[in-house]
Amino acid sequence: MPKLMQMLREMSTFASIMAGVYVHIPFCASRCSYCDFFSTLSLHEAAGPYVEAVIAEARLRRDELGGEPVKTLYLGGGTPSQLPLSLLERLVTGLADVLDFCGVEEFTVEANPDDVTPDWCASLPPLAVNRVSMGVQSFEDDILCAIGRRHTARQAVEAVLNLRSVGIDNISIDLIYGLPGQTLASWTQSVNQAIDLHPQHISAYGLTYEDGTRLWWQRERGEVQEVPEDVCVAMYRTLVKRLREAGYEHYEISNFALPGYHSRHNSSYWDETPYLGLGAAAHSYDGRVRRSNPCDLRGFIDIVNAGKPACEQEEMSWWERYDERVMLGLRTARGVDADRLQADFGSQAWRHFTREAARHISAGNIHLDSDGHYQLTEEGILLSDSVIRDLMWSD
């Protein structure tokens, strides 16, 4: 263990071309009504074989890293905090034996608040975990119960305190607005409660009714009612205003951070930096080729155990890459760099982008700064889907 701690904590001055490694942990104790991510309830019978398969996959695919050290490691899900501590240790040490973790700067584990016990927290520093992202979603117990969350508002508060007691000083919490039964007043109370906890990072997402989820069926049967769009807009405006007043930087449409605490791993996605995804349903990107693993737990394990990578791959076309640049760039506060866009995609793409952007600048949806970066305004963010769609390429 001491060797692993030293390996993960050493800061490398080498500039890696890889953003890092994402590991999908698909196990959940129960399914939330709104969630359509790949997950399974078969923790007890499958967790051990799955961890070994992920380590084996890392061994099969490590050449995709080009020999570069990993800068960020992210365990997402699913619910990584559901893994027994012995398997969490086995996963991290097994990956460290295969991949170069000497340059890891940010190691994030996603967790549910009810899993964040003192014992669980105490296990993190020896593994060199330095960031935890918690799915709080709301500080209203009745709403948490209605959407199938297992924790209470008090457990969320206790989880933050438990993490800080062991020295985890980079905490992110997720919130959702537009949940059934939520009002502007109750949402404002949740935002204020989050601010009072003073986490370093807050992600906030508008609820979407994903086809086939339990919440989608509840809406179809008339058991729940959508929050009106104008109320959702007011919720988002309140969120932005309150977090700005509290000192958080709005660096991506759904993400806010105290200075110096932007998510390095997620920022790499938005920067189009390559990354390696391991585990069932995980995705990878090397700058030109996207790879995806099957959303099939047993299938993933069987393929990897046969000594073969489980991923399928697709080379992105020129204009798919252009669309990706526009979509990801406009989601961030930095925006789209017009000069870089022209250098990478040519004058035809640049003319298309600037022509369409000009209409939205006139409408107040896009701002062009002095460095030639096109950025969504606060009003533009509210119309982001349609604005981004206008600027993407179409034959």
RABEL-V328989 format. One line per field, one symbol per residue. ss: DSSP state (~ for helix, > for strand, _ for the rest). phi: phi as a letter, one per 20 degrees, with the letter a starting at -180 (. if undefined). psi: psi as a letter, one per 30 degrees, with the letter a starting at -180 (. if undefined). Layout:
ss=???
phi=???
psi=???
This chain:
ss=_~~~~~~~~________>>>>>>>>_>____________>__~~~~~~~~~~~~~~~~~~~~~~~______>>>>>>__~~~__~~~~~~~~~~~~~~_______>>>>>>_~~~__~~~~~~~~~____>>>>>>>___~~~~~~______~~~~~~~~~~~~~_____>>>>>>>______~~~~~~~~~~~~~~___>>>>>>_______~~~~~~~________~~~~~~~~~~~~~~~~~___>>>>__>>>______~~~~~~~___>>>>>____>>>___>>>>____~~~~~~~~~______>>>>__~~~~~~~~~~~~~~>___>>~~~~~~~~~~~~~~~~~~~~~~~~~___>>>____>>>>_~~~~~_~~~~~~~~____
phi=.gffgfffefeeefefeefqcdcedeecfbdffeedffbbeeffedffgfgffffffgffdfffemmefeecccdcalcgfffggffffffffffffddedfdfdbcdcfbegfeeegffffffgfemfcbcddefmbddfffgffenfeddfffffffffffffdnfdcddceccdnfgnfdgfffgffffffffflffbcdccffdefgnffffffffemecdffggfffffffffgffffffeneeeebgdccbfgncgffffffgfemffbdddogmfdcbdocddccefebfffffffffencfeedcbeffgefffgfgffffffdffndeffffffecnfffffffffffgffffenecddefendecfefffffdgffffffeffbf
psi=eeeeeeeffkkkfkjkfkeakkkkjgklflkkffkglkllgheeffeeeeeeeeeeeeeegffffggklkekkjjaaaieffkkeeeeeeeeeeeffeljgfgkfkjkkklkeffileeeeffeefggkgkkjkieelgjeeeeeeggkflleeeeeeeeeeeffggjgjkkkklklgkkfkleeeeeeeeeeeeefhlfkkkkkkkkjkkfleeeeeeeggflkkkkeeeeeeeeeeeeeeeefggkkiflegkkklkggkjeeeeeeffgkllkkklkglllkgfekkkklkijeeeeeeeefggkkfkllkkklefeeeeeeeeeefflfeakjeeeeeeffleeeeeeeeeeeeefeefgfkkjlfggkkkkleeeefgeeeeeeeflkk.
